[in-house]
Amino acid sequence: MAAPLPPVLAEVPAPAAAGTAAPGRPTWRRLRRNKALLAGGTILLAIVLIALFAPWLSPHDPYFQDLTHRTAPPVWYDKGTWLHPLGTDQLGRDYLSRLFYGARISLLIGASVALISGLIGTALGMAAGYFGGKIDMAVSFLVTTRLSMPVILVALATVAIVGGSLWVVILVLGLLKWDRFAVVMRSATQQVRALEYVSAAQAAGASTWRIVRGEVLPNVVPHLIVIATLEAASAILLEAALSFLGLGVQPPLPSWGLMISEAKAYMFFSFWLIAIPGSALALLIFAINLAGDGLHQWLTPDDRA
């Protein structure tokens, strides 16, 4: 009678048969069944394409002012015309064109802030989770210090001192929003470091950089993707808030937050001036969060959807 397998070996799943995909491997079949990723990715892809091809899709120059056609209503109103399908703003600028170009600003801010904060937070979190000890204590202290400073207040103070501009907003938010990356990456790295294949790589004499790059990082990517989408959406909202307060992206750039700020004096007379960029902003945030959640489900090994 054969001796029973040790608990660790008994829990190891059997390798997939030839020609079949492993349960945790991303497949197109699982992708087609992932409605969150398909819906969110489709909306996000449409917004990205609009932003990329804005110069060819926009019917007018987003900066051209025509004071004789100020606050013209959208086409579905009685006085609306197809010359300006979404109407014009308080300076007579075509609202559809500014909406298309505003997608560029929002996507640039979301992607740039997620990249900057992701690099900082991932490096700190993985170092703390892998090495532990004094490095972990130092990173934990930095995270605690960062969490004690409200992002919006620090961003407001910094932008008010330095001056508001697109790149100042990106840099300030990127340097302030790394804490969630660090916390999640620290926890995920600690879990992966305790697994058998990491110990096997260490026993085989692999260098620390080789283990972190080849064994740890690929297994924490699903967590990184979710945090990146959350932080990108949060950065877009924060930029809109700063622009609404006059301390973010400065005129005449067509930021959606700035468009809402410029229209607040007309909200009781020309409601569409706030409703249109506000709806576009909400749709973009919804698409990013939905796509991020669906992508995490698609990449997570224990997903059975």
C-alpha positions in Angstrom: 0.0 0.0 0.0 1.4 3.3 -1.1 2.1 6.0 1.5 -0.2 9.0 1.4 1.2 12.2 -0.2 2.3 15.0 2.0 -0.3 17.8 2.4 1.7 20.2 0.3 2.0 17.8 -2.6 -1.5 16.6 -2.3 -2.8 20.2 -2.9 -0.8 20.7 -6.1 -3.3 20.6 -9.0 -2.6 18.1 -11.7 -1.1 19.5 -14.9 -3.5 20.2 -17.7 -3.9 17.6 -20.4 -2.4 18.2 -23.8 -4.6 20.5 -25.9 -6.5 21.9 -23.0 -6.0 25.2 -21.3 -5.1 25.4 -17.6 -8.0 26.7 -15.4 -6.2 29.9 -14.6 -4.8 30.7 -18.0 -6.5 33.6 -19.8 -8.4 32.2 -22.8 -10.6 33.8 -25.5 -13.5 31.6 -24.4 -13.3 33.0 -20.9 -12.9 36.4 -22.3 -16.1 36.1 -24.3 -17.9 35.1 -21.1 -16.6 38.1 -19.2 -19.3 40.6 -19.8 -17.7 43.2 -17.5 -14.5 43.3 -19.5 -16.3 43.3 -22.8 -18.7 46.1 -21.9 -16.1 48.3 -20.1 -13.4 47.6 -22.6 -15.7 48.5 -25.5 -16.7 51.8 -24.0 -13.1 52.6 -23.0 -11.8 51.7 -26.5 -14.4 53.9 -28.1 -13.3 56.8 -25.9 -9.6 56.2 -26.6 -10.3 56.1 -30.4 -12.2 59.4 -30.1 -9.3 60.9 -28.2 -6.7 59.7 -30.8 -8.7 60.8 -33.8 -10.1 64.0 -32.3 -8.5 66.2 -35.0 -10.3 64.3 -37.7 -13.6 63.7 -35.9 -14.1 67.2 -34.5 -16.3 69.4 -36.8 -14.6 72.6 -35.6 -11.5 74.0 -34.0 -12.1 73.5 -30.2 -10.4 76.9 -29.5 -12.2 79.0 -32.1 -14.6 81.6 -30.5 -17.7 82.9 -32.2 -19.4 85.3 -29.8 -22.4 85.6 -32.1 -23.3 82.0 -31.4 -22.8 81.8 -27.6 -24.6 79.1 -25.6 -26.3 77.7 -28.7 -28.4 74.7 -27.7 -27.8 71.1 -28.8 -29.5 69.7 -31.9 -32.3 68.0 -30.0 -33.6 71.5 -28.8 -35.9 73.5 -31.0 -33.2 76.1 -31.9 -30.4 73.6 -32.2 -28.6 73.0 -35.5 -26.4 70.3 -37.0 -23.7 72.9 -37.4 -23.0 72.5 -33.6 -24.6 69.1 -32.7 -23.9 69.6 -28.9 -24.3 73.4 -29.0 -21.7 75.9 -28.0 -20.3 77.2 -24.8 -20.3 80.7 -23.3 -17.6 81.9 -25.8 -19.2 80.3 -28.8 -16.8 77.4 -29.0 -18.1 74.1 -30.5 -19.0 71.8 -27.6 -18.6 68.5 -29.5 -15.1 69.4 -30.5 -14.1 70.5 -27.0 -15.6 67.2 -25.7 -13.5 65.1 -28.1 -10.3 67.0 -27.2 -11.2 66.9 -23.5 -11.1 63.1 -23.7 -7.4 63.4 -24.5 -6.7 65.5 -21.4 -8.6 63.0 -19.1 -7.0 59.9 -20.5 -3.5 61.5 -20.5 -3.9 62.4 -16.8 -5.3 59.1 -15.8 -2.6 57.1 -17.6 0.3 59.3 -16.5 -0.7 59.4 -12.9 -1.3 55.7 -12.8 2.2 55.1 -14.4 4.1 57.5 -12.0 2.3 56.4 -8.9 2.4 52.7 -10.0 6.2 52.7 -10.5 6.8 54.3 -7.1 4.2 52.2 -5.1 5.1 48.9 -6.8 8.8 49.3 -6.2 8.3 50.2 -2.5 5.6 47.6 -1.9 7.6 44.7 -3.6 10.8 45.7 -1.7 8.9 45.7 1.6 7.1 42.4 0.9 10.1 40.5 -0.4 12.9 41.7 2.0 10.8 42.5 5.1 12.7 43.6 8.2 13.9 47.2 8.3 12.9 47.8 4.7 9.4 46.8 5.5 9.4 49.1 8.5 10.7 52.0 6.5 8.1 51.5 3.7 5.3 51.2 6.3 6.4 54.4 7.9 6.4 56.2 4.5 2.9 54.8 3.8 1.6 55.9 7.2 3.1 59.4 6.6 1.5 59.6 3.2 -1.9 58.5 4.5 -1.8 61.2 7.1 -1.9 63.8 4.4 -5.3 64.2 2.5 -4.6 64.1 -1.2 -7.0 66.8 -2.2 -5.8 69.3 0.4 -2.1 68.7 -0.4 -2.8 68.9 -4.1 -4.7 72.1 -3.7 -1.9 73.7 -1.6 0.8 72.6 -4.0 -1.0 73.7 -7.1 -1.9 77.0 -5.5 1.8 77.6 -4.7 3.4 76.3 -7.9 0.7 77.2 -10.3 -1.9 75.2 -12.1 -1.1 73.5 -15.4 -1.5 70.1 -17.0 1.9 68.7 -16.2 1.9 70.2 -12.6 -1.4 68.4 -11.9 0.0 65.1 -13.4 3.2 65.3 -11.3 1.5 66.3 -8.1 -1.1 63.6 -8.3 1.5 61.0 -9.4 3.6 61.7 -6.3 0.6 61.6 -4.0 -1.3 58.5 -5.1 1.3 55.7 -4.7 0.2 54.5 -1.3 -2.5 52.1 -2.5 0.0 50.5 -4.9 2.5 50.0 -2.1 0.0 48.5 0.4 -1.4 46.0 -2.1 1.9 45.1 -3.7 3.4 44.5 -0.2 0.7 42.1 0.8 0.7 40.3 -2.6 4.5 40.0 -2.6 4.5 38.5 0.9 2.0 35.9 -0.3 3.9 35.0 -3.4 7.3 34.9 -1.6 6.0 32.1 0.7 5.1 29.8 -2.3 7.2 26.8 -3.1 8.4 27.8 -6.6 10.1 30.9 -5.1 11.9 28.8 -2.5 12.9 26.4 -5.3 14.3 29.4 -7.3 16.3 30.5 -4.3 17.6 27.0 -3.7 18.7 26.8 -7.3 20.8 29.9 -6.8 18.7 32.4 -8.8 19.6 36.1 -8.1 17.1 38.3 -6.2 16.4 40.4 -9.3 15.7 37.2 -11.3 13.3 35.9 -8.7 11.5 39.2 -8.3 11.3 39.9 -12.1 10.6 36.3 -13.2 8.7 34.7 -10.3 7.1 37.4 -8.1 6.1 40.2 -10.5 4.1 38.1 -13.0 2.0 36.7 -10.2 1.1 40.1 -8.7 0.2 41.7 -12.1 -3.6 41.0 -11.7 -3.6 43.0 -8.4 -1.5 45.7 -10.1 -4.0 46.1 -12.9 -6.9 46.6 -10.6 -5.1 49.2 -8.5 -4.0 50.9 -11.7 -7.5 51.2 -13.0 -8.8 52.5 -9.6 -6.0 55.1 -9.4 -6.5 56.2 -13.0 -10.2 56.8 -12.4 -9.5 58.5 -9.1 -6.8 60.8 -10.8 -9.3 61.8 -13.5 -11.9 62.8 -10.8 -9.3 64.7 -8.8 -8.1 66.6 -11.9 -11.8 67.5 -12.6 -12.2 68.7 -9.0 -9.0 70.8 -9.2 -10.0 72.2 -12.6 -13.5 73.0 -11.2 -11.9 75.0 -8.4 -9.7 76.8 -10.9 -6.4 75.2 -9.8 -6.1 72.4 -12.3 -5.9 72.5 -16.1 -6.0 76.1 -17.2 -7.9 77.7 -20.0 -8.2 77.4 -23.0 -7.4 73.6 -22.7 -10.7 71.7 -23.0 -10.6 69.7 -19.8 -14.0 68.2 -18.8 -13.6 69.4 -15.3 -12.8 72.9 -16.6 -15.8 72.8 -18.9 -18.0 72.0 -15.9 -16.4 74.9 -14.0 -16.9 77.4 -16.8 -20.5 76.3 -17.2 -21.5 76.6 -13.5 -22.8 80.2 -14.0 -25.1 79.0 -16.7 -26.5 75.8 -15.0 -30.0 77.2 -14.6 -30.2 78.6 -18.2 -28.1 76.2 -20.3 -28.1 72.9 -18.3 -26.5 71.0 -21.1 -23.2 72.9 -20.6 -22.8 70.9 -17.3 -24.7 67.8 -18.2 -22.7 66.9 -21.3 -19.1 67.0 -19.9 -20.4 65.6 -16.6 -22.0 62.6 -18.3 -18.8 62.0 -20.4 -16.7 62.1 -17.2 -19.1 59.6 -15.4 -19.0 57.3 -18.5 -15.2 57.3 -18.6 -14.9 56.5 -14.9 -17.5 53.8 -15.2 -15.8 52.2 -18.2 -12.3 52.2 -16.5 -13.6 50.6 -13.3 -15.7 48.0 -15.2 -12.8 47.1 -17.6 -10.4 46.9 -14.7 -12.7 44.6 -12.7 -13.3 42.4 -15.7 -9.6 42.2 -16.6 -8.8 41.1 -13.0 -11.4 38.3 -13.3 -9.9 37.2 -16.6 -6.4 37.1 -15.3 -7.0 35.7 -11.8 -6.2 32.0 -11.7 -9.1 31.0 -9.4 -11.7 32.6 -11.7 -14.3 30.2 -12.9 -16.5 32.7 -14.8 
